[in-house]
Each structure stands twice: as structure tokens, then as C-alpha cells.
Amino acid sequence: MLFTPVRWVIKLVSLALIVAVVYVVVCGVQVVISSRLSTAPSAIKPAMAIVVLGQPVANRSAGADLSARLKQAATLYADHRAGLVFVTGSAASLRVEWNLLRKTYHVAPSALKRVSAADASIALLETSKALMSGNSVIIVTDAIDALWAKYVGAQDGLSVQVSPPASSEKLIFSELGPLVRESTGVAVGRIFGFGHAPWAAY
């Protein structure tokens, strides 16, 4: 009889863990469903700005993922989906993003805006401040990030569409790490808010 309270505690903890795992799995399913997006500019409604979520750069050059995001942003701009393009990230990343969009894709300098930010959450918050709440944006990031990006943008007062590069749409079994990160980020964010968290880092 003395051990009955302990047994109840163990049962409650076990039940809580099961509920938590099921909750994260459900969020994971929603992340996967939300990642199935068209990459065609025609699938996107005109908006105030395009926001490219940056990535770290090495040797002053963009990696494959960042290059694909910039190309997608340039395609959206050329198709008149938005008249402004925000590049985000570290100082080094911003220089690379700016130069590629300006020199390779011929985006007008007056259309380019820089947002220096340590992570994607801060980037979207600062973009919201620059545009003022209520403005619509097209976020260019990997497909697996779509649901998280929509939640963070909405929290910052933005109306969000996500337009991923075609190359970011991969088979789920090859993206288990990002899927776990995004599922956990969405699950925790829904409870505690989508603030600055480890899963938001570039």
C-alpha cells in the first residue's frame, strides 16, 4: 500500500510522455502536409514583399540551398509577385545574397532591403517592423519549414505565403532531422510561443 502513490506517479508520468509523443507526431504530420507546396509563381498571390530566410555562407559564396532560395525569390520578383525583396541573415550572408540578386538576377537596388538577424525568428520580427503589421509577405525557405514560418509570421502580424525552391522538396525519409526539428518547434511554439528558440537558428 505504501507504494501506491509512487505507482500512480509513474503512471501519470508515462501517460504524459505518451501524450507528448503523440502530440509531436501529429505536429509532424501537419508539417509534412504543409510542406507540399507549389513552387510556381502563379500559385502565389501578389504581396507587399518577398522575404528570403538566409543561411550561413562559406568562403563568401552561397551554398546550394541558399542559391536555390535566391533564385526562387528572383523568379517571384520577375513575375511581379512583390516589389520588394528582403534578404536576411548575418552580415556575410547579406553581402552574398545582395550581390547574387543584384548582379546575377538583376533585381533593382531600390527593391532590395537588408535585415540583419541572428535567426529566422528575429528576421521575420524585424521584417514585420519594417513593413508594419498587417502587410503580406512571401517567405522563401525550404518546404519543410513552411508551417513554422507561417506561425512565426502570423505571430509578428504578417500575412504569410510560403514559396519554397523546387530543390527543397525532398523525400521525408531523407529529411528526418529537419522534420524532427520542425515538428518539435511547432509543438513547443504552439504552447509557449514562437519566440527565439534553437530550432529558429539559420
C-alpha positions in Angstrom: 0.0 0.0 0.0 2.9 2.3 0.7 4.0 2.1 -2.9 0.6 3.0 -4.4 1.3 6.8 -4.7 4.6 6.0 -6.4 2.8 3.7 -8.9 0.3 6.5 -9.6 3.1 9.0 -10.2 4.8 6.6 -12.6 1.5 6.0 -14.5 0.8 9.7 -14.8 4.4 10.4 -16.0 4.1 7.6 -18.5 0.7 8.9 -19.7 2.1 12.4 -20.0 5.0 11.1 -22.1 2.7 9.2 -24.4 0.5 12.3 -24.9 3.6 14.4 -25.6 4.9 12.0 -28.2 1.5 11.7 -29.9 1.2 15.5 -29.9 4.7 15.9 -31.6 3.8 13.2 -34.1 0.6 15.0 -35.0 2.5 18.2 -35.5 5.0 16.2 -37.6 2.1 15.1 -39.9 0.9 18.7 -40.2 4.5 19.8 -41.0 4.7 17.3 -43.8 1.2 18.2 -45.2 2.1 21.9 -45.1 5.4 21.3 -47.0 3.5 20.1 -50.1 3.5 23.5 -51.8 3.6 24.6 -55.4 6.9 26.3 -56.4 5.3 28.1 -59.4 5.0 31.9 -59.0 1.5 31.6 -60.4 0.5 29.8 -57.3 1.3 32.8 -55.2 -0.9 35.9 -54.7 0.8 39.3 -55.1 2.2 40.5 -51.8 4.0 43.5 -50.3 7.4 41.8 -50.1 9.4 38.7 -50.6 11.4 37.6 -47.6 14.4 35.3 -48.1 15.4 33.4 -45.0 19.2 33.3 -45.2 21.7 30.7 -44.4 25.3 30.7 -43.3 27.8 31.2 -46.1 31.3 29.8 -46.5 34.2 31.4 -48.4 31.9 34.3 -49.4 29.7 32.2 -51.6 26.2 30.8 -51.2 25.6 27.1 -50.7 23.2 25.1 -52.9 20.2 25.7 -50.6 20.7 29.5 -50.3 21.3 29.8 -54.0 18.1 28.0 -54.7 16.2 30.3 -52.3 17.6 33.4 -54.0 16.7 32.1 -57.5 13.2 31.4 -56.3 12.9 34.9 -54.9 14.2 36.4 -58.1 11.7 34.4 -60.1 8.9 35.7 -57.9 10.1 39.2 -58.2 10.4 38.9 -62.0 6.8 37.6 -62.1 5.7 40.7 -60.2 4.5 38.8 -57.1 6.1 41.6 -55.0 8.0 44.8 -55.5 10.4 44.4 -52.5 12.8 41.7 -51.6 14.1 41.4 -48.1 17.4 39.4 -47.6 18.1 38.3 -44.1 20.9 36.8 -42.1 24.4 37.7 -40.9 26.5 40.5 -42.4 28.4 37.9 -44.5 25.2 36.3 -45.7 23.6 39.6 -46.5 26.5 40.6 -48.8 26.3 37.4 -50.7 22.5 37.5 -51.0 22.5 41.1 -52.1 25.2 40.6 -54.7 23.6 37.5 -56.2 20.2 39.1 -56.5 21.6 42.3 -57.9 24.3 41.1 -60.2 23.1 37.6 -61.3 19.3 38.1 -61.2 19.2 41.9 -61.9 16.9 42.8 -59.1 16.7 46.6 -58.9 18.8 48.0 -56.0 15.7 50.1 -54.9 13.8 46.8 -54.4 16.4 45.2 -52.1 16.2 45.6 -48.3 18.6 44.1 -45.8 17.6 42.7 -42.4 20.5 41.7 -40.1 19.4 38.9 -37.9 20.9 36.0 -35.9 18.0 33.7 -36.6 14.8 33.3 -38.6 12.5 34.4 -35.8 14.3 37.7 -35.4 14.4 38.2 -39.2 10.7 37.9 -39.5 10.1 40.2 -36.5 12.4 42.9 -37.9 10.8 42.5 -41.4 7.4 43.0 -39.7 8.6 46.2 -38.1 10.0 47.5 -41.3 6.7 46.8 -43.2 4.4 47.5 -40.3 2.0 44.8 -39.1 -0.7 43.6 -41.4 1.4 43.5 -44.6 1.5 40.4 -46.7 4.8 38.6 -47.4 6.0 35.7 -49.4 8.6 33.8 -47.4 11.2 31.9 -49.4 12.6 29.0 -47.3 12.8 25.2 -47.5 9.5 23.4 -47.9 9.9 21.6 -44.6 10.0 25.0 -42.8 6.6 26.2 -44.2 4.3 25.6 -41.3 6.8 27.0 -38.7 7.4 30.1 -40.9 3.6 30.7 -41.3 3.1 30.6 -37.5 6.1 32.9 -36.7 5.0 35.4 -39.4 1.4 35.4 -38.1 2.7 36.0 -34.6 4.5 39.0 -35.9 1.4 40.4 -37.6 2.3 39.3 -41.1 0.0 37.6 -43.7 2.2 34.8 -44.9 2.5 32.7 -48.0 5.5 30.3 -48.4 7.1 29.7 -51.8 9.9 27.1 -51.5 12.5 26.3 -54.1 11.7 23.1 -56.0 15.0 21.6 -54.9 13.9 21.8 -51.2 11.1 19.4 -51.7 12.7 16.1 -50.7 11.6 12.6 -49.7 10.6 12.6 -46.0 12.9 9.7 -45.0 15.9 11.9 -46.2 14.8 14.8 -44.0 14.2 13.1 -40.7 16.5 15.5 -38.8 14.8 18.7 -40.1 11.4 17.0 -39.7 12.0 16.3 -36.0 13.3 19.9 -35.5 10.4 21.5 -37.2 7.8 19.2 -35.6 9.3 20.0 -32.1 9.4 23.7 -33.0 5.8 23.8 -34.0 4.7 21.7 -31.0 6.6 23.8 -28.4 5.8 27.1 -30.2 2.0 26.4 -30.0 2.3 26.1 -26.3 4.9 28.6 -25.3 5.0 31.0 -28.3 7.2 31.1 -31.4 10.0 33.2 -29.8 13.7 32.9 -30.3 14.5 29.3 -29.9 17.2 26.9 -31.0 15.2 25.5 -33.9 14.9 29.0 -35.4 18.6 29.4 -36.0 19.9 29.7 -39.5 
